[in-house]
Amino acid sequence: MRDPHMSTVLHDVSTDVRADVRADGVTAAAARGAAAGRLRLDHLDTLESEAIHIFREVAAEFERPVLLFSGGKDSVVMLHLAAKAFWPAPVPFTLLHVDTGHNFPEVLDYRDRTVARLGARLEVANVQDYIDDGRLSERTDGTRNPLQTQPLLDAIVDHRFDAVFGGARRDEEKARAKERIFSLRDEFGAWDPRNQRPELWNLYNGKHRPGEHVRVFPLSNWTELDVWRYVAREQIELPELYYAHDREVFQRDGMWLAVGPWSQPREHETVVTKQVRYRTVGDMSCTGAVESDATSVDDVVVEVAATRLTERGATRADDRISEAAMEDRKKEGYF
């Protein structure tokens, strides 16, 4: 346990949180500061406090929230924060993963280990099922990320989820930068960027009509660097892909793609072995790696602090389809 921060490791929530978080969510350090006539939160504590407030607000306002959990770093941090928000009780939300069928095996293994360790309930919506029964068709480019929308919307309807936690951050992409923390979706799951509610003084409006739901983004005000600094402070385990390792890759459209069952080099593309890591993990066929020698979380913090390109801009081919690729998908119901 690392005083003065709200320190805990995701797989050992019961040990560390008990000693370092009061029932009202105030850190032990903050409580001591208040007793001394001062209350000061550092940058990460402020972000953490906001996220915990959002989780508790949703728990109070909604009947059937669900937390999107893929095993990626943002969803891992989000689950970690949810565990803190409700300790010593278990996380009161179902977890949902929309599996493209093209995910990295290491990430799926990590997802399943984490769910088992926390005793959480995981629902999986499989894109492959929709392709098998004809509800969806494979894209010509082989990418399945855009195909996640329909399984997601169907899962929301089938389970009657009225609030959906997502790990999107405003620094990732310009469409996400203009979305509210509480983002209303209509009865078709669509988002109207010109019809958003004001969010003043940390007051969130969760009212919605039957059939509508609200997407909730506790990490909206975080940056990629904030996430990695928080991972370092809290000693959160992540899938090994996030750290430098040797992998067979080939270059396409300025990105290093891994050789795998769903990403094969074309005739003119040469396969080489490079030391790479992943800044984001998604569909294997459209998620690129970056050359890196960052083998530890501290190394990654230094590397991210120096970069000037967001992880989606650097490594996600599906965001390069057009200038408005992400916004167009979000209007249709995407994450």
N, C-alpha and C positions, 0 to 999 in steps of 0.2 A: 504494500500500500504506500502510495507516494503522496504524503501531505505536502501542500495544502489542497491538491486538486481532488475532484470527485473521481477517485481512481477505482477502476474495476476492469477485469478482463471478462469478455463476454461469456466465456464458459464457466466463470466462477462468480456470478453475480451475487449469490447469497453471502459470500464471505466478505468481499470488499465494500459493497454498497452499504451493508449494515453499519459498518464503522464510520463511513464517510459521508452519508447522506441522511439528513433528518427526514421525518415524515412529510414535511412541507417542501422537500426538494432543495433546501438550502445546504450548500456545502459546509463541511465542518469548519473550513477556514473562514467562510463568510459569517458563520455563526459567532466565531471568536471575534471577528472584526466588529460585528454589530455590538457585541458585549462591551467592546472597548470604545464604543461611540463612533465607529466608522464602518462602512459597508462598501467594499471595493471588489468588483469582479473584473478579472482580466478578460481579454477578448474571447478566448475559448469558453470561459465560464458564462459569459453573456450569451453566446450563441447556444450553448447547452441549455441554459435556463429558458431561453425563448422556445427551443424545440420541446422541452419537457412541458412547458405551459401549453403548447399547441396539442400535444398528445392528450393531456388531461382535459383540455377544452373539448376535443372531439369525443372523448369517452363520456363526457357529461351531456353533450348535445345530440349524439347520434345513437341509433339502436344497434346497427350491425356494421361496424367499421371492419376494414380488411387492410392488411399491410402488404404491399408488393415486395417480395423478397426473391432475388435472383442469385444471391451469392456475390454480387458485385460490391465494390467498396462502399458506395453510397447507401445501398440497402442494408449492408452490414452495420454501418454506423447508425442508421435509422433504427434498426432493431436493438442495438446496444442502448440507444437513448430511450426507447420504449421500455426496455427492461428496467432502466433506472427510474423512469417516471412512475412505475407502478410497484416497485419493490416494497414490501416482501411478497406481494401477490405475483402470480405469473402474468405474462403479457396477455391482456384480455382480448387480443385480436387474432383472428385467423390470418395465416400467411398465404399469399397467392403468388404463384410463379406461372407466367405464360411461357412455356417451353417451345422454342422454335424447332427443336430436334437437331439443331446445328450448334448447340452450346459446347463450350470447352468441357471435356470430361472432368478436368481438375476442379472446375467451378461447381459442377453438379455434385461431385463427391463432397466438397466443402459445404454446399447447401444442405445436403442430407445429414451430415455430421452435426452441423449447427442446430438444425431442427430437432434432432434426436437428443442433443445435449440439453436443450432448453425445455424439452417436453412440449413443444409447440405443435399446433395442428397446421399442416400444409396442404393446400389444394393446388393441384397442377392442371392447367389447361394446356392441352397439347395441340400445336399447330398441325402436327402430322395426322391427327385424327380427322381434322377438317379436310386435309388433302385426300386422305384415303376414301372418305365418303362423298367427295365431290363438292363440298361447300366452299372450298378454296382451291385455287390452281397454283402450281409452281410459277414463279416469275421467270422470265427469260434470262435474267441475270443471275439466277440461283439464290438470290438474297431473300431471306424469310423475315427479316425484321418488320417490314411493312405489313406482313401477314398476321402479326400479333393482335391487331386491333379487334377483329371480329371475335376471336376466342376470349379476349379480355371483356368485351361488352357482354357476351353471352354469359360469362361467369358472374359478372356483376348482377345481371338479371336473374339468373338461376338461383343464386344464393341470397338475393335481395340485399346486397351490400348498399348502404346509403352513404358511406364515406370511404374513400380509397386513398391510403397513404402512398405517396410516391417519393422517390429520392432525388427528383430533379432539382437542380440549382440554377440560379439566374445567370451565373457566369459561364454556363456551358454553351448557350446558344441564344440568339437574339429573340426567338419566339418565346423561350422560357423566361427571358429577362422581363417580359412585360406581363407575365401571368401572375395572378394574385396567389397568396398562400392558401386561401380557401377559394377554389376555382369551380364555379357551378357548371355542371354539364346537363344538357337537356335530356329529354326522354329517349333520344337516339344516341346519347353519349357524346354529342358534339360540343365543341367549345366555340363561343363567339367572343373573339378578342375585343370587340367594340361594345360589349355589354358585360362589363366587369364591375364588381361591387367595390366601393372604397373600403380601405382597411386603415382606420385611424386609431391611434392610442392602443394598439394591440387588441382591438375589438374585432372579432371575426363573426361574420353573418353566415350561419349554417342552414338557414331556412331554405327549404326546397319543396316543390310539389311532388305528389306521388309519381313515380317513374323517373324522376330526376335523381342525380346524386352529386356529391361534391368531391372533387379531387383535392387532397391536402398535401402540402409540400413543406414539411418541417425544416428542410435544409435549404430553403429558398435563399437565405441570406449568407449561406456558407460559400466559400470558394474551394477549388481543388486543394489549394494549400492549407486552408482551414481543416479540411477533412484529413489530410495526411498528418498535420500537427496534432490533431485530436487522436488519430490512430496511434501515433507515437506516445502521446501522454497517457492514454488509457491502456496501452499495450494490447491492442485488439489484433487478433489473428486474422489474416487475410489469405485468400488463395495464393499459391506460390507464383502464379503468372504475373502478379504485380511487381515482382522483383526480377532482376537480371538473371537470365539463364540462357543456355545455348539451345537454339531451335533452328530447324530447317525452314527457310523462308524464301520467298521470291517477291520481286518488286512489281507492283502494278499501280498505275496512277499515282506514283510518288509515295506509296505505302508498302510496308513489308507485311505480306500475308503469309500465314503459316501453312505449310503443306499438311493437308489432312483429307479426310473422306469427302468434305464438302468444299474444299478450296484447292484445286489442282492448277499447276502452272500451264499456261498455254505454250504453243510450240516455240515462241521466241523468248519465253521467260525462263531465266536460269535460276536453278535452285542452289542456294548457298547456305552455309551454317554461320549464323551470327549470334552475338550476345545481345539479346533483346529483352524488353519487358513490355507489359501492357498497361496503358493508362486507363483503359476502360475495357470491360469484357462484355461481349454480346454475341450475336450471331457470328460464328467462326468464319463464315464466308465473306463478311464485310467489315470485320474488325481488324485493324492493322496494329502491328507492334512498332515500337520505337527502339532504335539502338541505344543501349544504356549499359553502364557498369554499376548501377545502383543496386546493390545486393541486400541492403538493409533499409529499414524505415527511415533512419536518419539520412541515409544517402538519397532516398527519394525526396525527402523534404527539401534538401539542398537543390536537387535537380528541378523540382517543380517551381521553386522560388525563382529560378533563373529563366524559365520558359516564358514565351510571349504568345503562345498559341494554345487555345483550349484543347482538352483531350478529344472532344468530338470533332473539332476542326482538323485535328492532326491524324485521327485514326479511325474515323467512321465513314465508310464509303457511301452508306445510305443517306447521309446528310449532304452529299455532294450532288445529288440528282438535280437539284435546282436551288436557287437562292432562298426559296421559301419552302424547302422540302419538309422541315420540321413543323412549321406552322400549318402547312396543308394537312399533314398527318394528324396533328393535334385537333384540328377542326373536325376530323372524321372520328375522333375518339381515342387516338393514340395516347400513350403515357404523357 
